[in-house]
Amino acid sequence: MMNKPGTLLRLLLCLPLLSVLLSGCWDDRELNELGITSGSAYDWEDNQWKATYQVINPSSGASGMGGSGGGSTSSPPFLTFTVKGRTIMEAIERTNLTSTREMFFSHSRITVIGESLARHGINQLIDMFLRKQDARETVFVFISQGDAGMILDQLMQMTKNQGAGIQLMIEQESRLLSYYPGTRLYELAMALSSESKSAVLPEILLTGSRTMDETSETAVTDLPSRLALGRLGVIKGDTFAGWLSQKQAFGLSFLTDNIDSATIAFPSRPATSDKLDASFILQNSATTVHPVWDKDHYVMEVNVKGSGVLTELGSVMDLNDRKAISEMETSLEQRVLELMNNAWAEVKRLGADVTGFAVRVHRSDPKRWKQIEKEKSWDSVFQEIELRPQVSIEIERTGLSNKSFKSVQQK
């Protein structure tokens, strides 16, 4: 009984704290007040930021862009807004002058950087993404040679949400082909702030001469203009350094251990012909890199091991013959060596350490790295690096037949 007044007093003291928990969100906004962005693009034009935002169209319903059900097929699944500003946030705020909804970025899937901005510098853009509360640092980042904003106008078949569609493209490519790494914004920031201070971004481009931006134009079996992945853009520091071709990008994937699965075309009989008449799916791959200081320069001992299945064969060959299998394995190994050497030659020419070799040196030789860092001499050390690649590939399976169809035909 004596404890009741004390208990009552404690309860009364807790009431203000409970009221804070029940006060709700101070910055709550209704869904019909927000413009949900699925993608953004940034260019540098007339010494200003040019920003384009792709906003999901709430009135489109389930259109014929891959969904089913009612809804207007004439209403596009998304709308785009292009604005300019001296800063990115000034440009964003200017969308309120042309839109009835406030931009909301928490559901964005992609962002595209124009080459004009990449040459100007992207540090400020990265800072905005990492600083702004509703910006997503997990967006996939792409680079465009031309106007990045035009990429967001292109409609896609089989999907209503173009931002989600491009995200699925890069995720599928990384899983099946391994030409390009899917680079999220936080990964870009980490790469540019690492010892290497370099990064790569996949190029997104239009395959045709014009943008397909009307819903009626997508009601065909094949579009004359599509979105596609092209080359690999190289960023050094925070500015654009150059391009790697698709072949060079593939070689870089081997150098950086970014192979999930890949199809390799190769000559089945390299001793008699260099014709690419066979295909191999590399299902397992691992790359190890070991830096070694050799007198006055670093040697990078790169070891690639892989295995997979033969999926195509265009020459006369009996696959029960182990010698034939060994010849094809050697041919595959030479093909991968060629890809890596080709990529390395271009990376050295650009002078951008997108291989991550600086990180390897720092971990394996911290004392020498400390001296390199003090002298700020990594660029010159990088140019003197010697690559010593070794490749070992095993054909584990040959598919459902032990003979090529050409062998059967010539019986």
N, C-alpha and C positions, 0 to 999 in steps of 0.2 A: 504493500500500500504506500510505503514511504517513497518508492521509486517512481510513482505515477507522475508527479509534477515534473521530475527531471526528464522522463520519457516524453512528456507532452512538449517540453521546451525544445528538446532535440528535433522532434517532428516539425515544430514551427520553424526552426532554423533551416530545415531541409526544403521547405516549400519554395523559397526563391530559386534554389538550384533546380528543382523539378520544373519550374515555370520556364527556365532557360531551355531545357530539353524539349519542351512542348511548343516553343515559339515558332517553329517552322523555318524554312529557308529564307534568308534575308534577300537573296537575289533570285528567287524563283521566277520563271518565265513560262507562259503558256506555250504549248506546242504550236498552236496556230499563229504565234508571234515570231516563230523562228524559221530561218531559211537553212535547212539541213544541207550542208555541203558534202558532196561525195568526192570532190577533187578540186585542186587548185593549180594554177600555173603562174609563173613569174618571169617577166622579161625586163630588160633595161632599155628604155627608150626616151630620147630627149632629156637625158640626165635625170630621169625619174623612174620610180618603180611602176611597172605596169602589171597589175594583178588581175587575173581572170578566175572567177569562182563558178563552179558547176553546182547548181542547187537543184535538189530533187523537186520535181513539179508535183505538188499535192493534188492537182486537178487532173492528172493524166490517168489515174486509176490503173487498171490492169490492161495495158495496151497490147498491141500485137507485136511488141518487141521481144517476145519470148515468154510472156506470161499468158494467162488464159482468164476468161471471164469477161464481165462487162467492162465498161469504161470507153472513153473516146480514143479511137485509133489515130485521130488527127492531132491530138494533144501530145507534144513531145514529153518523154519521161523525165527530162531535166531542162533547166534553163541556165544560161550563162550570163554573167555580169562582168564587164571589163571596166576597171577604174585605174586612175593614176594618182600618185602621191609622192611627196618628197621622202616620206618614210613608208614602210609597209603598213603600219597601223593607220597612217593618214589615208592611204588608199582604201583600206578595209572600211574605215568609218564613212568614206564617201559612197559606199554602196547604199547607205541609208538615204541618199539623195535620189536613188533610182529604184529602190526596192521597198515593198511594203513590209518586208520581214528582215529581222536582224540576223546577220550571218552567224551560224553556229557550226564549229569545226570538229566537234568531238567524234563525228561519224565519218570523217574524211578517210579515204582509202589510198589516194595517190597525190603526189605533187610533181609537176613537170617544170624543169628549169630550162629556160631558153639559153642558147649558146651566147647570146648577147649579155645576159646576166652572168653566166659562168665566166666570161672573159673579164667582166667588171669585178666580180668577187661575190662569194656566197656566204661569207661569215655572218653578215647581218641577218640573212634569212634563217640560218641555223639558230642564231641567238633568239629570234622571235619565236620559233617553234619550241625551243626549250624553255622559254620564259612565259609565254602566253598560257593562261590557265586552261582554256578549252582546245588548244592546239594539240594534235596528236604527233608525238615523236615516233610513232610506229608506222607512219605512212610510208609507202614505197616511193622512192625518189627516182625520177627518170630525167633524161636530158634530151632536148630537141634542137636540131640544127637551125631550124627556122623559128617562127613565132610560136612559142609554147602555148599561148592561148588558143590557137587554132586546133590543137589536139583535142581540147575539151569540147569542141563543137561537133566532133565526128560521132555519129550514131553507130551503134554496133548491133549486129544481128545476134539472136539467141540470148540476149541479156538486155534488161531495161536500164540497169544501173551501170553506166559506162565505167565509173571509178572501180566498182567491184569487178567488172569484166577485165580491166587491165590488170588488176591485182591477181586474178585467176590465171591470166596469161603468163605472168612472170613466175608465179608459183609452179605452174605446170611445166614451164620451160626448165626451171631449176631442177625439177624432179626427174624429167625425162631426157633432156638434152644437155644440160650443164654448160651451155655456151656463156651464159651471163649469171652473175650472182644477183639475187634479188636483194637490193640494198635499201634497208629502212633508214629513216632519217637519223635515228640515234646511232646506227652503225656507221653512217657517213661521218657523223660528228666524232665518233671514237677513232675512226681511221685517220681523219685529218689532224687529230690531236695526239696521235701515237708518234713513236719515233720515226716512222716512215713519212708522216705528213702528206700522204697521198691516198687517193681513193678512186674507184671506178663507178660509173653510172651507166646503166643500159640506155641506149637511144630508143626513143619511141618516135615513130614517123608515120606519115600517110603514104600509102603505096601508090595512090592515084594523083591526078592533077588538081582535084577539087575536093572540098569537104562535103560529105553527105550529111546535111544538117536538117533535112525535112523528113518527117516520118513516112511520107508517101514514097520516098526514094528507097526505103529499106524493104518495101514489099516486093522484092525480087529474089531470085535464087542466088544471085551473086552480085556483090557490090563492086563497082568499078574503082572504088577507093576504100581502103581498109586501114585500120591501125595495125602496125607490125613492129616487132623488135628489130633493130638494125645493128649498128656497131656498138662499141663500148667507149664511152667518153672518159677521159682521164683528167682528174683534178689533182693539181699539186699546190700545196699551201691552201689557198681558197679560190684559185683561178684555173681556168681551162688550159690544159697542156696539149691536148690533141686527141686523136681517135685511134682505136685499135679495130682492125677488121674483125669479122666474125671468126675467121680462122685463127687470128692472133688471140682473140678472146677465149677461144677453146683451149689453146695452148696455155694461156694464163691460168685457166681453171685447173689444169694438171699441176702447174707450178705451185699453186696456192692450196691444193688439196680441197678443191670445191667441186669434185665430181661425185654426184649421187648416182646417176645412170647416164649412159651416153651411147650413141650409135656411131661407130667408126667405119667409114668406107675405106677399103684398102685393096691393093692388087693381090690376088690369091697366088699368082705365080710370078713373083718379082724378078726371078732370074730370066724370064723370057718376055715379060711384058709389064709395063708400068700402068696398065689400064686398071682403073678402080672397078672391079667386077665382083666384089664380095662385101658383105656387111657383117658387123659384129656388135652385139650389145654388151657393153661393159657394165656388169651388174655390181661388181665390187671393186673399189679402187682406194688406195691409200698412198699418200705422198709424204715422205719424210725429208727434211732439209737439215743438213749438218754443216755449219760454217767452219772452215779451217783456215787459219792464217798461214800463208805460204810465202815466207821471206818479206815481201813488200805489198801483198794484196790478199784479199779474201778469195777462197775457193768455196763455192756452194756445191756441196755434194747432194744432189737431188735424186732420191730413189723412189721410183713409182712401181707399185705392184698392183696387178689387177687380174680379174678373171671374169668370164662371162660365157655367152652362147653365140654360136655361128647362126645367122638368120638368113643369109643369102649367099649363093655361090653361082658364078656364071661361067666357070671353066670346067674342063673334063678332069675329074678328080675322084679317087677312091678314098673315102675318109676312114676306112679301116687301116690304111697305111699310116703308121705313126710318123713317118718321114714327111708326108704331106701336111699333117697337122703342125709339125715343128716348123716347116717352111712358112706356113700362114702365121704362126705365132711370131716368128722373126719379122715378118712383113708388118704385122700390127705394131710391134715394138719400134720399128723404124719409122712408122707413120706417127706415133706419139712423140718420138724424139724430134722429128721434123717440126711438129706443131709447137713443142716447147722452145726449140731453138729459134723458130720464127718469131714467136711471141717475145722472147728475151731480147732479140736484136732490136725490135721496135720499142720495147720498154726502155732499154738503155739509150736509144736515140732520143726519146722524149725526156729522159732524165728524171723520171718519176718512179719512186719505189713502190709501185702497186703490188709488188711481190711480197712485201712485208719482211724483206731481208734484214732491215734495220732492227726490227723486233727480235729476230733470231740472233743477231750479233749481240744485242744488249743482254739477252738471257744467257748466251753461251760464253761471252767474253766481256763481263761487266767492267773490268779494269781498262781494257782497250777502248770500250765504248765511252767511258768517262772522258778519256782523252779526245776522242773524236767529237764528242759533244762540246767539250771546252773549246776546241779549235773550230767548231762549226764546219767540219770538213767532210760530212757524210756524202754530199753530192759528188765530190771528187773520189772518195773511197768507193762509192757505188759504181762509178764509171769504170773502175779497175777490177771489178768483180769478175772472176772466171766461173763459168757454169760447167759443172761436170754431171750431166744427167745419166741415169741408168734406168732402164725400163724392163720389167719382167711381166709378161702377160700370158695367161694360161687359157686355152680354149677348153672349158670344162665339158661342154655339151655341143653337139653338132645338129641338134634338132631331130626331126622325125625320120630322116633318111641318111644313110651312110654313103650315098652316091649322089652326085649332082644330076639334075635332070638332063643336062647336056651329055653326060656320060651314058645315060640310058638311051638317049636318042641315037647316039653314034654306034650302038651295038650292031 
